[in-house]
Amino acid sequence: MCGIVGYVGDQNACDIIIDGLKKLEYRGYDSSGIALCKDGKLEVHKYKGRISNLEDAISEKNLSSSIGIGHTRWATHGAPSDVNAHPHTNLNKTIAVVHNGIIENFVELKEWLIKDHDIVFNSETDTEVIAHLISVFYEGDLTDAVYKAVEKMRGAYALGVVCSKEPDKLVAVRKDSPLVVGLGEGCNFIASDIPALLKHVRKIYLIENNETVVLTKNKVTLYNAERQEVKRDVFHVTWDADAAEKEGYDHFMLKEIYEQPKGIFETLTRRLNEKDEINLDGISMTKEDIERFNKVYIVACGTAYHAGMVGKFIIEKLAKVPVEIDVASEFRYRDPFVDDKTLFIAVSQSGETLDTLAALREAKRKGARILSIVNVVGSSVARESDDVFYTWAGPEIAVASTKAYTTQLVCMYLIALYMGRTKDCLPVEQYNHYVSELKDIPDKIKQILNQEKNILNMAKELYKQEQVFFIGRGPDVGVSYEGSLKLKEISYINSFAIAAGELKHGTIALIEQDTLVIALATQDALFEKMLSNIQEVKARGAYVVGLAKENNKEIERQSDKVIYIPECMDEITPLLSVIPLQILAYHIAKLRGCDIDKPKNLAKSVTVE
Ligand code: M6R
């Protein structure tokens, strides 16, 4: 969590940094700040609340400087406040630091700094320790002092550091938190993520773990932990800067919902040749590997985990291999049965989720083959995997994940189909049928998007509800979890998802007059069972919104309201049924006046445990 930006060059650092921070607000938005170096002094401004608070506060000050760092925060140590906001400085305000991550041994370091160096702390943050540590080690060379400070630190960090005594230099370090460097003409940049830099540069260095970067306006030098210079290939960003803009939509979430046909088309067609065979270009997994795997483990968090729930269903069905699925924060602290016959699939939009990354490392340590499904090219999960199956969703800015989920599902289908064919357990006719159905999905999603007005009208009737249950069977269970998460995270309605057959084992006690139940009944094979479950909740007074394929009109007799999705194979429905749930959540949240793209207490990229 948290976003950092830094600039050194001939333009006004203040404007560039503020603009970059706005592109990173998805990483955290409870406070923000900036430190600029001018006339041998550091000027620091930081405020609780959104970046607009910082902007308003400095708007009349006409700040200008050729070097600076900025930060947008998601609080870990210390509540959101002006004092706890970054940047943090040393006592005589010559060194300023912005930090994304957590310093695990900060209490111990703080005690040492207080006892041996008489440091008086200002904030409750772990980051302030870093500013004082660098100051203690500073003997005229900022890079050297940063190295010495980092040697004392344990945890995860991406740091940006400036010093008023070396006003032409910016030093940055990365360990486990993302950091990129933008290479300009007569200027250079650091940031937590590429969108912050796209207005200015297309040439990027992706910084590796334990690397330190020294930037001046004309030079960028990378060093490893042993202080040796390292060379890095330039990564050229090809996607459009507009991809990270709202383009007339009220919210990024709505824009991203509408981008799903395109994202799915891209993710699919980049892996299909003209004969509709799946190509694994860039993936080194062989037929022998696939035949050797006796288990697949899917590990992820949040929405990506929900994609994994559907993935388990699909891979088991098409590739005939047992699939286990776990949330990353649980996986890493168990002792799971993973070995060199395990295919470990890490799913992550950002590729920076710390729990997923730690689980991946644990699986790797046990000998598993790591295949990740990732959206952000060059992210940590992508770099630490044996192979990467990229989703081609484009940048996802809204905290509530939409297009990442559906493109992750497409990857699951492709992996399952590829494994099924390779192992010869999926007949070619069935394979062709699946591929043809998948290719129809973008158009079918467009048909659902055309129903937005109807779903808005439904939202107008439902938005005052304070409790919602999502139920489903088979692959609809994973979609129910995802629909429920979408609703709760952006509208703050208490929503709950459960396998429909489980209701009667306890949860049905909560159903009373007018309780809203959203019942997913997209599976032909399970349709009648779902109708029984709907009757059970109706009998207790529930208000039911049924979701079914358009030919299953029987649902109208059992439900108060119905949402239809176009006809398709049972196995493919998760790609369609989630779309109306995303739209419904969006409109309910909007009607409730919620801040949709930046829900409270959340951040897009969860880089803490
Ligand atoms: O970047 P990741 O896919 O690893 O993120 C995992 C979760 O934090 C994420 O899916 C989260 O649940 C969604 N933003 C919720 O919409």
Residues whose N, C-alpha, C, O or C-beta is under 5 A from the ligand:
A	BS01	M6R	C301 G302 T303 A304 V347 S348 Q349 S350 G351 T353 V399 A400 S401 K604 V606
